[in-house]
Amino acid sequence: MVNQPLNNKYISELEGLIEKMQDSEELKLYLEEEEEVHYKKLLETFEPLIEKLHTQVAANSPLQLVEFEKRLLDDRLEGLFLPRILGYSVLRGWLNENYKYTRPQSHFNDILNFIVNNPNFEYIKQRTGQSIQIGFALSSDIWVTNFINKVGNKKIVQYLQNLVTVRLRDLKIRKNNYSKYQKQFEHFNYKSISFPETVEELRVTYNEIVDFLLYRQKEGYDHTGYILELNTLISKSDFTSEKEFAKVIYTVVNFIEYDSNFEKFLSQQFNNLRKKNPKFADWYFDNHIDFLQKGVENLEKQDNRVYGIMDLEIKDNLLSYYVIMQNIHTVGFMHEDTIHAIREFYNTHEGLSVINECLMLSVLNFFKQVVNRLHPEDYTEYFEFHKTFATYMDIFFNEKFNHQVRALSFGYVKKLLKHFTDKRGRDYQDIKKFVLVTFDQLGFMTPKELKALFVTKRKKKATS
């Protein structure tokens, strides 16, 4: 696994902080009195300084973050900031569908081992109980037992055993407790990653890589601190035949901001995959459908990004798909050329194929984008759009697609009826006429349901 050694700048700053603490009156008083009140004063004075440095490393050099935290396992720091990094280590581990770690968490082990052997354990444990409990629940029983058996102090052993909670053996409870625990850290940046060097490591860590990159992008952090490692990862020839690698490439191509130099490099690697791996397009669309199913509406920036790095001489399904997306973004989904291209594309692929479902979901996302920006006064535009909706329903001939178009249309109609309340008014009558005819023709609602939609329920007379 590829990581980075801790920069000398951070080492110097941390050593300077430790020296400042060693010379402080707060530490002198605590060592003389050994009272909890003085330990808290030490904590209040120096933990914010450690946190500031930790935040700096996390933002600019995330591949050095674990190494930085290892340097906090220093007796001179009197256990300060250990509860926080213990929580970070609990949350960094990747979980399987049973909410168990996919592999043992060595960093969690190292921090917890340092804590239980720390002279200030009695003070530190007041802020670590929940982290230990969750960390134990996410680990295997064997791992937990082995860890506790290595602890020599019987009192601490009893403390740790009490944190092995039977309740958390239940998947639903464990999942719920983990989510609540995770929310406590949602405003802290603790994400770090080690890039894989072998295929075996890639298969284990690819989800963590994707999660790390998306988090950095979403929170506005740049990628310069690990761009060389990312370059190395993407250029590894033995990774190109792996499905897990396709997910990493999909993520980088679609979501990660990069400069022109990296764009040129990424384009070359992306197009090499298209040429050399006949499975790549299918793997790409497996990832794309996962994204589209989340219901994201504005796809233009993302689609343009992908199309912009494509070699147009490679005539594959990826090119055909993104040419259609370009047509939609430039002339719209109502244009005859777009409709013709989509019909032709859809008919040349198996009806229930992943690529066709991606096409349907993309079209549906464009529908949502249009309808969601319509105000009630724009209902005549909706009438025009609806003709095209019907055309696409005929092209796809898919019950799930029809159901989603119905839900979208019905949602807008309810908005109209809430806005236009005068049943004798022209607007209301135009809407009623349109809905009665088209919703019946398209099978959106039964005649009985349509009748009920436009019937005003009489209010019951108040009884004296």
C-alpha positions in Angstrom: 0.0 0.0 0.0 1.3 3.5 -1.0 1.3 6.1 1.7 3.5 9.2 2.4 6.0 9.8 5.1 5.2 12.7 7.4 6.6 16.0 6.1 9.4 17.5 8.1 7.4 20.7 8.4 4.6 18.9 10.3 7.2 17.1 12.5 8.8 20.4 13.4 5.5 22.1 14.2 4.4 19.1 16.4 7.8 19.1 18.2 7.5 22.8 18.8 4.1 22.3 20.2 5.3 19.5 22.5 8.2 21.7 23.7 5.8 24.5 24.5 3.6 22.1 26.5 6.6 20.7 28.3 7.6 24.2 29.4 4.0 25.2 30.4 2.7 26.1 33.8 -0.3 23.9 33.1 1.8 20.8 32.8 3.9 21.7 35.7 0.9 22.1 37.9 -0.7 18.9 36.7 2.5 16.9 37.4 2.7 18.3 40.9 -0.9 18.0 41.9 -2.1 15.1 39.6 -5.7 16.4 39.9 -8.4 16.0 37.3 -9.1 19.7 37.3 -5.5 20.4 36.3 -5.6 17.7 33.6 -8.7 19.4 32.1 -6.9 22.7 32.1 -4.0 21.1 30.2 -6.5 19.7 27.8 -8.3 23.0 27.2 -5.0 24.8 26.6 -3.2 22.4 24.2 -5.8 20.1 22.5 -7.0 23.0 20.2 -3.4 23.5 19.1 -3.1 19.8 18.2 -6.4 19.9 16.4 -5.3 22.9 14.4 -2.2 21.0 13.2 -4.3 17.9 12.5 -6.7 19.9 10.4 -3.9 21.3 8.4 -2.4 17.9 7.6 -5.9 16.5 6.8 -6.6 19.3 4.3 -3.3 19.5 2.5 -1.6 16.1 3.0 -4.2 13.5 3.7 -2.0 10.6 2.8 0.2 11.6 5.8 -2.6 11.8 8.3 -2.2 8.4 9.8 1.6 8.9 10.2 0.8 12.2 11.9 -1.6 10.5 14.3 1.0 7.9 15.1 3.3 10.7 16.3 0.6 11.7 18.8 1.2 8.4 20.5 3.8 10.1 22.6 4.1 10.1 26.4 5.1 13.7 26.4 1.6 14.7 25.2 -0.1 13.1 28.2 -2.8 11.4 26.2 -4.2 14.7 24.7 -6.3 14.4 21.5 -6.2 10.5 21.7 -10.0 10.2 22.1 -10.5 12.2 18.9 -8.1 10.2 16.8 -9.5 6.9 18.3 -12.8 8.0 16.9 -11.3 8.8 13.5 -9.7 5.4 13.4 -13.0 3.7 14.1 -14.7 5.6 11.2 -12.0 5.0 8.6 -12.5 1.3 8.4 -14.6 0.1 5.5 -17.7 -1.9 6.4 -19.4 -4.8 4.6 -23.1 -5.3 4.3 -23.2 -6.7 7.9 -21.6 -3.6 9.3 -18.4 -5.4 10.1 -14.9 -4.3 9.1 -13.7 -5.8 5.8 -10.2 -6.2 7.3 -8.7 -5.7 10.8 -8.0 -2.1 11.8 -4.4 -1.9 12.8 -4.5 1.9 13.5 -7.5 1.5 15.8 -5.5 -1.3 17.6 -2.4 0.8 18.0 -4.2 3.9 19.4 -6.4 1.8 21.8 -3.3 -0.1 23.0 -1.5 3.1 23.7 -4.6 4.5 25.6 -5.0 1.4 27.9 -1.3 1.6 28.8 -1.3 5.4 29.3 -0.7 6.7 32.8 -3.6 9.1 32.3 -6.0 6.3 31.3 -8.5 7.2 34.0 -9.0 10.6 32.5 -8.8 9.5 28.9 -11.4 6.8 29.2 -14.1 9.3 30.1 -14.1 10.4 26.5 -13.4 7.0 24.7 -16.1 4.7 25.9 -18.5 5.1 22.9 -15.6 4.9 20.4 -14.3 1.6 21.9 -17.8 0.2 22.1 -18.5 0.9 18.4 -15.0 -0.2 17.3 -15.5 -3.5 19.1 -19.0 -4.0 17.6 -17.6 -3.5 14.1 -14.7 -5.8 14.7 -14.8 -9.6 14.8 -15.2 -11.4 18.1 -11.8 -13.0 17.7 -10.1 -9.7 17.2 -11.8 -8.2 20.3 -11.0 -11.2 22.4 -7.3 -11.2 21.3 -7.0 -7.5 22.1 -8.5 -7.8 25.6 -6.4 -10.8 26.4 -3.2 -8.8 25.8 -4.2 -6.2 28.4 -2.4 -6.9 31.7 -4.4 -4.7 34.1 -7.4 -6.6 35.4 -9.3 -3.4 36.1 -8.9 -2.2 32.5 -9.8 -5.7 31.2 -13.1 -5.5 33.1 -13.7 -2.0 31.7 -13.1 -3.2 28.1 -15.3 -6.3 28.6 -18.2 -4.2 29.7 -17.9 -2.3 26.4 -18.6 -5.5 24.4 -22.3 -5.0 24.1 -24.6 -7.9 23.3 -27.2 -5.5 21.9 -24.8 -4.5 19.1 -24.7 -8.0 17.8 -28.0 -7.2 16.2 -27.4 -5.9 12.7 -30.2 -3.3 12.7 -29.1 -1.9 16.1 -25.5 -1.9 15.1 -26.2 -0.1 11.9 -28.4 2.5 13.7 -25.8 3.1 16.4 -23.0 3.5 13.9 -25.0 6.1 11.9 -25.6 8.1 15.1 -22.0 7.8 16.1 -20.8 8.9 12.6 -22.9 12.1 12.8 -20.9 13.3 15.7 -17.9 13.6 13.4 -19.6 14.9 10.3 -18.0 18.3 10.6 -14.4 17.0 11.0 -12.1 16.0 8.1 -10.4 12.7 9.1 -10.4 11.0 5.7 -7.2 9.3 4.6 -6.3 6.5 2.2 -3.4 4.2 1.2 -3.3 3.7 -2.5 -3.0 0.0 -3.6 0.1 -1.4 -5.4 -1.3 -4.8 -6.2 -4.4 -6.2 -7.7 -5.3 -7.9 -4.4 -5.0 -4.6 -2.6 -7.1 -2.9 -5.2 -9.9 -5.4 -4.8 -10.0 -4.7 -1.1 -9.6 -0.9 -1.1 -11.3 0.4 -4.3 -14.5 1.5 -2.4 -12.4 3.4 0.1 -10.6 5.2 -2.7 -13.8 6.2 -4.3 -15.3 7.4 -1.0 -12.1 9.4 -0.2 -12.0 11.1 -3.6 -15.7 12.0 -3.6 -15.5 13.4 -0.1 -12.5 15.6 -1.0 -14.3 16.8 -4.1 -17.6 17.5 -2.3 -15.9 19.4 0.6 -13.9 21.5 -1.8 -10.4 20.1 -1.0 -8.0 19.9 -3.9 -6.2 16.7 -5.0 -2.7 18.1 -5.4 -1.4 16.4 -2.2 -1.7 13.0 -3.8 -1.8 13.6 -7.6 1.3 11.6 -8.2 -0.1 8.6 -6.3 -3.3 9.0 -8.3 -1.4 9.1 -11.5 0.5 5.9 -10.6 -2.7 4.2 -9.7 -4.5 5.0 -13.0 -1.5 4.1 -15.1 -1.0 0.6 -13.6 -1.4 -1.8 -16.5 -2.2 -4.8 -14.3 -5.2 -2.9 -12.9 -6.9 -2.3 -16.3 -8.5 -5.8 -16.4 -10.2 -5.4 -13.0 -13.8 -4.4 -12.6 -12.9 -2.6 -9.4 -10.5 -0.4 -11.3 -13.4 0.6 -13.6 -15.2 2.1 -10.7 -12.2 4.2 -9.7 -11.8 5.5 -13.3 -15.6 6.2 -13.5 -15.4 8.3 -10.4 -12.3 10.3 -11.5 -13.6 10.9 -15.0 -17.1 12.0 -13.9 -16.6 13.8 -10.6 -13.0 14.9 -9.9 -11.8 18.4 -10.8 -8.3 18.4 -12.3 -5.9 20.6 -14.3 -5.1 20.4 -18.0 -2.0 18.2 -17.5 -3.9 15.6 -15.6 -6.8 15.8 -18.1 -4.5 14.9 -21.0 -3.1 12.0 -19.0 -6.6 10.8 -17.9 -7.9 11.0 -21.4 -5.1 8.7 -22.6 -5.7 6.1 -19.9 -9.5 6.3 -20.4 -9.3 5.8 -24.1 -6.8 3.0 -23.8 -9.3 1.2 -21.6 -12.0 1.7 -24.2 -9.7 0.2 -26.9 -8.1 -2.7 -25.0 -10.7 -3.9 -22.6 -13.9 -5.2 -24.3 -15.6 -5.4 -20.8 -14.9 -1.8 -19.9 -18.0 -0.2 -21.4 -20.3 -2.6 -19.6 -18.5 -2.0 -16.3 -18.7 1.7 -16.9 -22.4 1.6 -17.3 -22.8 -0.6 -14.3 -21.4 2.3 -12.3 -23.3 4.9 -14.2 -26.7 3.3 -13.5 -25.9 3.3 -9.8 -25.3 7.1 -10.1 -28.4 7.8 -12.2 -30.7 5.8 -9.9 -30.0 8.4 -7.2 -32.1 10.8 -9.2 -29.5 13.5 -10.0 -31.1 16.1 -12.3 -28.4 18.3 -13.8 -26.1 16.0 -15.8 -24.7 18.6 -18.3 -21.4 19.4 -16.6 -20.7 15.8 -15.9 -21.7 14.6 -19.4 -19.6 17.3 -21.1 -16.6 16.4 -18.9 -16.7 12.8 -20.1 -17.4 13.6 -23.7 -14.5 16.1 -23.6 -11.9 13.5 -23.0 -13.2 10.8 -25.4 -11.4 9.8 -28.5 -14.2 10.1 -31.1 -12.4 7.6 -33.4 -13.2 4.8 -31.0 -16.7 3.7 -32.1 -18.1 2.0 -29.0 -21.2 2.1 -26.9 -19.7 4.8 -24.7 -19.3 7.2 -27.7 -22.8 6.4 -29.0 -24.3 7.1 -25.6 -22.5 10.4 -25.0 -23.2 11.6 -28.5 -26.9 11.3 -27.6 -26.3 13.2 -24.3 -24.6 16.0 -26.3 -27.7 16.1 -28.6 -29.9 16.5 -25.6 -27.8 19.2 -24.1 -27.5 21.2 -27.3 -30.8 20.9 -29.1 -33.0 19.3 -26.4 -34.8 16.0 -25.9 -37.8 17.3 -27.8 -35.9 17.7 -31.1 -36.7 15.2 -33.8 -33.1 14.3 -34.4 -32.6 13.5 -30.7 -35.8 11.4 -30.6 -34.7 9.6 -33.7 -31.2 8.9 -32.3 -32.6 7.6 -29.0 -35.1 5.4 -30.7 -32.4 3.9 -32.9 -29.9 3.5 -30.0 -32.6 1.8 -27.8 -33.7 -0.6 -30.5 -30.1 -1.7 -31.2 -29.6 -2.9 -27.6 -31.5 -5.5 -25.6 -34.5 -3.9 -24.0 -33.6 -4.5 -20.4 -29.9 -4.0 -20.8 -28.0 -1.8 -18.4 -27.1 0.7 -21.1 -30.7 1.0 -22.1 -31.7 1.6 -18.5 -29.0 4.3 -18.3 -30.5 5.9 -21.3 -34.0 5.8 -19.8 -32.9 7.2 -16.5 -31.0 10.0 -18.2 -34.0 11.0 -20.2 -36.1 10.8 -17.1 -33.6 13.1 -15.3 -34.0 15.6 -18.2 -37.8 15.4 -17.8 -37.5 16.2 -14.1 -35.1 19.1 -14.8 -37.8 20.6 -17.1 -40.9 20.0 -15.0 -39.3 21.0 -11.7 -38.5 24.4 -13.0 -42.0 25.0 -14.4 -44.3 27.4 -12.5 -48.1 26.9 -12.5 -48.4 29.8 -15.0 -46.2 27.7 -17.4 -48.8 24.9 -17.8 -49.1 25.4 -21.5 -45.4 24.5 -21.8 -46.1 21.4 -19.8 -48.9 20.5 -22.4 -46.2 20.7 -25.1 -43.7 18.7 -23.1 -46.2 16.0 -22.4 -46.5 15.1 -26.1 -42.8 14.3 -26.1 -43.2 12.3 -22.8 -45.8 10.1 -24.6 -43.3 9.6 -27.5 -40.6 8.4 -25.2 -43.0 6.1 -23.4 -43.7 4.6 -26.8 -40.0 4.2 -27.5 -39.0 2.6 -24.2 -42.2 0.7 -23.6 -41.2 0.2 -20.0 -43.6 0.0 -17.1 -41.1 1.4 -14.6 -40.3 4.4 -16.8 -44.1 5.0 -17.4 -44.7 4.9 -13.6 -42.0 7.5 -13.0 -43.3 9.8 -15.8 -46.8 9.4 -14.3 -45.5 10.4 -10.8 -43.7 13.4 -12.2 -46.8 14.5 -14.2 -49.2 14.0 -11.4 -47.0 16.0 -9.0 -47.1 19.0 -11.4 -50.9 18.6 -11.9 -51.4 18.7 -8.1 -49.4 21.9 -8.0 -51.6 23.4 -10.8 -54.9 22.5 -9.0 -53.6 24.0 -5.8 -52.8 27.2 -7.6 -55.8 27.5 -9.9 -58.7 27.2 -7.5 -61.5 28.9 -9.6 -63.3 25.9 -11.2 -65.1 28.2 -13.6 -61.9 29.9 -14.6 -60.3 29.3 -18.0 -57.0 28.1 -16.6 -58.7 25.5 -14.5 -60.9 24.3 -17.3 -58.0 24.0 -19.7 -56.1 22.0 -17.2 -59.0 19.7 -16.5 -59.7 19.1 -20.1 -56.1 18.2 -20.8 -55.7 15.9 -17.8 -59.0 14.1 -18.4 -58.0 13.2 -22.0 -54.2 12.6 -21.8 -54.1 10.9 -18.4 -56.8 8.5 -19.6 -55.0 7.8 -22.9 -51.7 7.2 -21.3 -53.2 5.0 -18.6 -51.9 7.3 -15.8 -55.3 7.2 -14.0 -58.6 5.3 -14.3 -61.8 7.3 -15.3 -63.0 6.9 -11.7 -59.7 8.3 -10.3 -59.8 11.2 -12.8 -63.4 12.0 -11.8 -62.4 12.1 -8.1 -59.5 14.3 -8.9 -61.7 17.1 -10.0 -64.5 16.7 -7.5 -64.5 19.0 -4.5 -65.4 17.3 -1.3 -68.2 19.0 0.5 -67.6 20.2 4.0 -69.8 18.7 6.6 -72.2 21.2 8.1 -71.5 22.0 11.7 -74.0 20.5 14.1 -75.4 22.6 16.9 
